[in-house]
Amino acid sequence: MITKLMFRLLPAQILLNAVNAVNGIVSSFFASNYVGVDAMSAVGLYSPVNMLINAVSITLIAGSAIMCGRYMGQNNQEKLQSTFSLNLLLSTIIAGLFTLLFLVAGDLDLTGIITNDEAVRPLFNRYLMGQAIGIVPFILGSQLPAYLIMENRNKRSFAASIVYFIVNLMLNFVFVQLLHLEEFGLALASSLGMWAFFLVEAQYFVSGRSHLRFSAKHINWSESRGMLIIGFPGAACNAYQTLRGMIVNWLLTIYVGSVGVSAFATANYLLALFWAIPCGMQAVSRVLFSVSAGEEDRQTLTDIMRVMFFRFIPLQCAVSLLIMICAVPLTHIFYSDSSEPVFMMTVWGFRILPLCMPLAIISMHYTSYGQTFGKQLLVHVTAVLDGVVCVAGFSALLTSTMGVSGVYVANVLNGIVVALVFFGYAWIKNKHFPRNMEEFMVIPDGFGADQDERIDLSVRDMGGVVEVAKQIQAFCISKGIDSRRAYLAGLAMEEMAGNVVEHGFSKDSKSHTVDVRVTHKGDDVILRIKDDCIPFSPAERQKLTEKEDITSNIGIRMVFRTASDIQYQNILGLNVLTIRI
């Protein structure tokens, strides 16, 4: 079920993460074909600045998404709504400050820290001012997709991404090719496209249909500290990449020239489209990690990481290989003259940089997991290594002899080093090389239920319901639970899971599964029944039966009378029923 869920959520998240990449590709295409190489340099120089904005945005969304996921797993609605509202308010304030800063810096020519090239800086200033118009929708639009996942509204993120692509492409044609607004037109088209993207997303949250709703008066400002602490380590890598980008651009300018900056920027802008795949994978896993943390679900945590290793990474390897094979035709999109030095420099970017992507998936997932469980030191150390030290260090060693290819190789070496750090961390903590997924993840002692304290079962048809009920009853007795409660545990599962099979499985033609977990914790028996059928609360069904013949639905009535606590949630499109006996 976890595998199906992750791949169901993945396409919309990939497309969503491709939005910024599409902006880069479209800008690069129009800059290189209709404006010139200097304009392409201005676009490339904006990349580190964009990383800084991304770092701030990721800090907010990573922290708030993890906190909201926990509260969702705990069914704490008050804190869930408060954190959602706080995130949107902070995002708006910060986006406004960035907008003001960019407008002033561009208008007053205060961008000497970015470039001192007298030919490029005026172009960069105009490009920066155009981008300033889109900062507010960019930061706010980056926050909403995580909440749309929680609302099970991935299709809206998909629609917003399509709208952005169409608007951005059309406006680039109008502003750059027809009106000749050059670099300002490039940025303005991107900004207005981002407004369209944001408005499509936001419409759902102001329609009155969403569960999450903004309310300034219910904001708990003390939550902001936790949000920033949780979100900063993972986002710090982007902030460090801002510095790294400046260092790499400086090295390329010295050893290769502006043509090296242009080649590196071109390769990165197109590859950013493919980086949307690992970024989408991380977005899906981050929400699931946080919800699992709230539910104290050890098994799902390890299942997420297994999907990463055995499904996500092989998929990314195939994509990376395809990019490498198509290096020359991809370069022709931007540079038609293969005799130009920039052409082969870009080709080698497409041949080497894709090797980073499968390695980065490990780093991105472990970072999200580490943020969720407060492994702050580890995440900080790897952020510094990944963000600055390794790439900048290897680039300094290799660029003087290998040219721009030295920067490409430096990025691959960086991915290898950071992945090894996570395995080394697990080795140190376990005092031996990790032998299973729990040891690799170093799941905290006392979190959730160990394997001998729980039983995980699946039901796929009515024939399996009775057999699973017997297994649950036997498990409870083996743990010293009295025969009455053991019987009630089996009965509760039989009635509720049987109800799902009977009424939920028949609603569509899809194949469905009911995942059942029974946990013995303290003196409690906790049943968690999870299915991927249409949303329907058993409590609502119980209410519907109250006026019926008292001899009908006896099992459901008995469960509600005998259980000490029953909670239902629909999380990420899954029905989750928790029964405490």
N, C-alpha and C positions, 0 to 999 in steps of 0.2 A: 504494500500500500504506500509506503514512504517513497519507493522508487517511482511509482505512478504519479504520486502527488508532485514530486520534484520536477519530473519531466512535463507535467501539466502546467506548472507555474513558469517553467523555464522560457518558452518562446517569447512571451510578453516581456519578460525581464531582459532578454537579449536585445529585443527590438528597442526597448526603452533605453538601455545603455548605449545603443547605437546612435541615439539622437545627436549627442555631441560629436560623435565620429562623423556623422553625415555632414554636420556643419563644417568640419575640417576638410572633408573630401570635396564638398561643393566649393568652399572658399579656395582651396588649393587649385582646383580645376579652372575656375574663373580667373584666379590671380595669375596662374602660369600661362593661360591661353589668351587673356584679354587685357591684363594690366602690366605684367612684366616680372622679371626676376627679383627686382627690388621690393615689389609688393609682396612677393612670395616670402622674402626675408622678413618683412613686417609681420606677416601671418605667423611665421615660425617663431619670431621673438615674443609673440603674445602667448605662446604655449606655456612657458613657466608661470606667467601671470594667471592663466587659466587653471593651472595646477593648484595655485594658491587658493583660488575661489573654490575649486573642487574640494580642497582639504577642509575648508570651513564648512562647506555643505555636507561633506561626509561625516565630519565630527558631529554635526547636529543629527543627521539621519541615523547614523550608526548607534549613537547613544540612545536616541528616543525610540528607535525600532526595537532595540534589545530590551529596553525597559518596558515598552508596550507589550512585547511578546511575553515577557515574564508575567506581567499583570494579566494578560489574556489567559496564560496557562493557569494562573491562580484564581481566575474569574473575579479579579478586583476591578470592577467597572469604574469606580470613582477615580482611582489613580490612572487608569487607562485613559479616561477622557481628559484629565488634568495634564498629563504628559503630552498628549496630542495637541492640545491648545497651546501649551508652553512652547512646543517646538515651532509651531507656525508663527507665533509672535516674535520669538527670537530670530527666526529666519528673516522675517520682514524687516526688523530693525537693522540687522547686519547687512542685508542686501541694499538697503537705503544708504548706509555708510559707504559701501563699495561704489555705488553709483556716483555719489558726490565726489569721492576721491578720484575716480577715473575722469570725470568731466573736468575737474580742476587741473589735474596733471596733464591731460591732453591739450586743454585750452592754453595753459601757461607754459607749455613746453618744459615740464618738470620730469621728463622721462630719461634723463641722462644716465641714470643708474641701469637702465635696460640696454641702451645703445648710444654710442657717441658718433656713430656713422652719420655725417651731415646729410647724406643723400637719403638714408633710410628713416631717420628719426621723424621728419615731418610726416612721412607716410604712416609710421607707427602711431603718431599722435592722433591722426584722423581715424585710424582703425580703432584705437582705444576708445575714443569718444562714441563711435558707433556701437561698440560692444557694451558701453555703459548703459545704453537704453534697455538692454536685455538682461541685466544682472538680476533684477527683482524676479522676473518669471523663471530665470534659470535656477536660482537657489530654491524658490518655493516649488517649482516644478520638479526639482530633484527630491523633495521631501515626500510628496504625495503618493508616488508609486508604492512605497512600502505599506502605506495605509490602505491603498487599493487592494494589495495582496490580502491584508487582514479582513477586508470587506468582501473578499472573493470577487473582485471586479477587475480582473486582469485584462479583460477585453477593452476596458476604457483606456488603459495605458497603451494598449496596442493601437487603438484608434487615434490617440493623441500623437503617437509617434508617426503614423501615416500622414496625419494632417501637417505635422511639422515638416516632414520631408517635402511634401507638395508645395507648401507655402514658401519654404526656404529656396527651393529650386526656382520657382516662378519669380520671386522677388530678386534673386541674383541675376536672372536673365534681364529683368526690367531695369534694375539699378546699375548693373555693371555693363552689360552688353548694349542696352538701348540708350540709357541716360548718361553713361560714362561717368558715374560717380566714383569709379575706381575703388581704392581701399576703404573709403567710408561706406560705399555702397555694399561692399562685401560684408562689413560688420553690421550694417543696418538691416540687411536682408536676414541675417542670422538672428538678430534681436527681435524683429517682428515675428519671425517664425517661432521663436521661443514663447512669445506672448500667446500665439495661437495654441501651442502645445499646452501651456499652463491652463488656459481658459477651458480647454476640453476636459482636462483632469478635474479642475476646481468645480465645474458645473455639478458634478455628482454630489459634492459635499455641501453645496448650497441648495440642493433640490429638496432637502427634507427626507430623503430616502436612506441616507447613510446612518449607521449606528454611531460612528465617531462624529462629533459635532464641536465646532469651536465655541468656547465660552470663556471670555476673559476673566469674568468674576470668579470662576472656579479654579483658576490657575494657582498651583502651589509653587512659588518661586524657589523654594528650597530644593525642588527636584532638578533645577538647572545645574547644580553642582555635580550631581550624580550623572546627569546626561553628558556633561563635558568630560568628566573623568573617564566614563566608559567609552565615549566616542573618540577622544583625542588620540589614543595610541594607534589605532588603525588608520586614522586620517593623517597622522603625523607623517606617514610615508609620502603622502602627496605634498605636504608642506616641504619636506626634505627634497622632494623631486623638483620643487621650484628652484632651490639652490643648486641642485644637481644639473638642472637644465641650463642654468646660467653658466656653470662651470664648463659643461660640455660645449655649449655654444662658443665660449671663450677659447677653449682648446681647438675647436674646429676653425675658428677665425684665424688663430695663430698659425696652425700647421696646414690647413687646407684652403681657407678663404671663405668668402660668402657662399661660394658654390657648394661647399661642404655643409653649411647650415641649411641651404635650400634642399639638398638631397636628403639629409637627415629628417627635416621637417616633412618633406613629401612622403617618405616611407612611413613615418610615424602617423601622419594624418590618415593615410589609407588603412594602415594596420589597426588604427583605433577602431575601425569598423569591426574588425575581427576580435579585438580585445573586448568587445561587448559580450562575447560568448563567456569567457571566464568571469567577467564582472556580473553577468546575469546569473551565473551559477552561484557566485558568492552571495548575491542578493537573496536568492531563494534559500540557501543554506543558513544565512544569518537569521532570518525570521524563524526558521524551524529550530535552530539551536536555542534561540531565546524562549520559544514556546515550550520546548522540551525541558529547559532549565526550570521554568515555572511549574511544570508538571512533575519535576524530579524523575524524568524518564531516561534512565541510563541506556536502555536498549535502542531507543530512537536516536539518541546522540551518536552511538556507534554506527547505526544504520546509515545516517547522513554521511559520515566519513567514508563508509564502504562504497556508497554510491559515487562519492567524489573520486576514489581511487580506481574503481572498476568500471564506471560508466562515463563519468565526466572527462577524466584524463584521456582514455582511448579516443573519445569523440574529438577532443581538442587536438590530439596528435594527428588525426586524419585531416582536420582542417588546416593545421600548420603545414603538413606535407603538400597539400593542394596549393597553398600560397607559394611555397618555395618552387614548385614546378611551374607556376604561372608568373614568375618574377618578371620576365621580359615583357609579356603583354600588359601586365599591370603598370609597368613603368611607362609604356607607350600612351597610357591614358593622360599622362601629364607632360611628357616630353617626346615629341615626334622625331627629333633629330638624334639618332643613336650615336652620332659622332661627337656630340657634346660631352665633356667630362662629367656633367651632372647625371647623364643617363646611366652609365655603368655604376656610378656611386649609389644611385637609387636602386638599381637591380640587386646589388649586393645587400642592401638593406632588406629587401624582400626575401633574400635567400638565407639570411642569418637570423634576423630578429624574431621570426616566427618560432624559433626554438625556445624562446623565453616563455611562451604561453603555457605549455603543460606544467612547467616548473612553478610558474606563478600561481597556478590553481591550488597547489599544496599550501603555499604561503598565505594566500587569501583566505582559504578555509580555516587554517589554524589561527590566523589573526582574529577572525570572527568568533571562533570558539574561545580563544583566549580572552577576548573582550567580554564575552558573556560570563566567564567564570573568574574574572578578576586577575588573570595572569599578566598583570600590568608590566612588570619588569621585562618579561620575555618579549611581549609585544613591542615595548619601547626599543629594546636592543635590536630586534629584527627590523623595526622601522628605520632606525638609523643606518643599519647595514644596507638594507634594500634601497633606501631613499637616497643616500649620499655616498657613504664610505666605499662600497664595493664598485659601483658604476664609475664614480669619479676617480677612484684610485686606479682601477684597471684601465680606464680611459687615458689617464695621465701617463701610464706606463706604455700603452700600445699605440696611441694616436701619432706620436712622432715618427714611428717607423711604418705603421700600417695605414695611416691616413684615416678616413672616415670609417673604414672597416674595423679599425681598432675600437671605436665606440660601439659598433655592433657586437663585436666579440665580448666586450666588457659587460654588456647587458646579459649575455648568456651565462658568463662566469658568475655574475651576480646571482642569477636564479639558482645555480647549483649550490653556491655557498649558503644561501638563505634556507633552502630546503634541507641541507645537511644540518643546519643549526637546530631545526625542529626535531630531527631524529636524535641528534646529540643530547638535546634537552631531555627527551624521553629516556634515553640510555642512562643519563646521570640520575634522574629521579627514581628509576626502577632498579638502578645498580646492575643492569644488564640490558642488552639490546631488546627493544620491545617485541614481545612474542605474539601479541594480539592487539586488536584495535583499542581496547580499554587502556592497555599499557602505553600505546603510542599517544593517546590523548591525555594520559595522566589524569583521569577523572578523579576528582577529590574524594577522599575517604568519607563515608557517611552520606554521600549524595545518593538519593534514591534507594532502591532496593537491590542488594546483590543477587546473583543468579540463584542462590539457594533459598532466597526469600520470595521469589516470584515464579510464576509460570506464564508463558506466552503461548497462546493458541490461536488458530484461525478457523473460521467457519465459512464455508463456501456454498453450502446447501442445507436443506432441512435435515438431511440424513446425518450431518455432522453435529447438529445442535445437541442432541441427547448424549452423544458420546463425549463431547466437550464438557457437558454438565457433570458427567460422572468423573471425569479427570479433575475437575475443579473441586468436587466434593472430596475425592481421595487426597488431593493436595492439602486441603484444609485440615483434614484429620491427621495427616502426617506431621503437621505443624502444631499439633496439640489443641486445635480448635474443637470445641464441643460439637457433638454430632448434630445438634439442632441448628447451630449457625452454619455448619458445613453444608447441611441440607439446604438452608436458605440461600447460601451463596450459589450453589448449583442451580437452584430454582430461579433466582434472579437472573442469572446469565441465560438460562434456557428460555425464560419468558421474553426478556429484552432482545436477545440476539435472534430468537425465533420470530419475534415481531418484525425485526429489520428484514430478515430473509423473506418473510411472507409478504410484507407490504412495500418494502424498499426495493428489493431486487426486481420486482415486476414492473416498476415504473418506467423503465427504459430498456433498451436492448443491450446495454453495456454489461460487461462482467464486473461483479462486485465481490468484495470480501468484508467480513467482519473480523477485526482483530480484537482479541480478548486478552487482557492482562489481569491476573489476580496477584495481589501483593499482601504478604503478611507482615505488618509493621506494628510493633508494640503488641497490643491486644486487639488491633483492628484487622479486619479483612476488607481490602479495598478492591473493588472490581472496576476496571476501566474498559468500556466497550466503545470501539471506534469503527465507523463505517464511512464509505464514500458514496452513499446514496443521497437522494434529495434531502434538504434540511427538514427535519420534523422532530419536535421535542416530545419525548414520551410523556412529559407532564401534561402537554396539551391533549394527547391521546387519552390520558387518564381522566382529564376533565370531560372529554367528550363522552366517556362511558359512564359518567356518574348518573345520568338520567336514564340510562338503559336498564335492561333487566339485570338485577344484581347477580344473576348466575353467569352472566357473560363477562369475559375478560377478568376472571377471578385471579389469574396469576399476576397481572399488572397491579390490580388492587392490593394484593397481598404484599407485593414488593414495596409499594409506597407506604404501606402500614408498618412493615417490619424493619425497613432500612432506617438507620439513624441519620443518614444524610444522602440526598440525591441531587446532583448538579448536572446540568446539560449546557453545552456550548456548541456552536458551529464555528470551528476554527479552520481557516484556510480552505473552506469547502468540505471539511470533514465533520461528521456528527460525533461528538465526544460526550459520552455519558459516564459519570463517575458515581458509583454506589458504595457507601460505607456501611458495613454490617457489624 
